[in-house]
Amino acid sequence: MVVVFVYIIGILLLLYIFYLSFKFMVFVNRNCGYNYLVRFYKIEDIPYLKANKRFYRKFRVVSHSSKGVYTIQSKWSDRELKENIIKEYKLDNNQVTV
């Protein structure tokens, strides 16, 4: 009888832990945004996204490699992010992948 009670408490505790982790993940995504990988193709001078003041409040550059790949955290959707980068730097649609 005690063993069954311990199993039930254990299962309820696990369910509560999963609930809290999911709730925290939703909170972080709502406040910080989602992670995106932005890759530039066929461009001589790769834009330096960290220096752009227009995008300062819209996304955060997490990392940048010399091969034209950025990891970005943004509240924008992938489509909005791509469209705004294309507009700002006057690129073609096939030069940016999000």
Sequence and secondary structure as in RCSB ss.txt:
>XXXX:A:sequence
MVVVFVYIIGILLLLYIFYLSFKFMVFVNRNCGYNYLVRFYKIEDIPYLKANKRFYRKFRVVSHSSKGVYTIQSK
WSDRELKENIIKEYKLDNNQVTV
>XXXX:A:secstr
 HHHHHHHHHHHHHHHHHHHHHHHHHHHHHHH EEEEEEE S SS   GGG STTTTTEEEEEE TTSEEEEEES
S HHHHHHHHHHHHT  GGGEE 
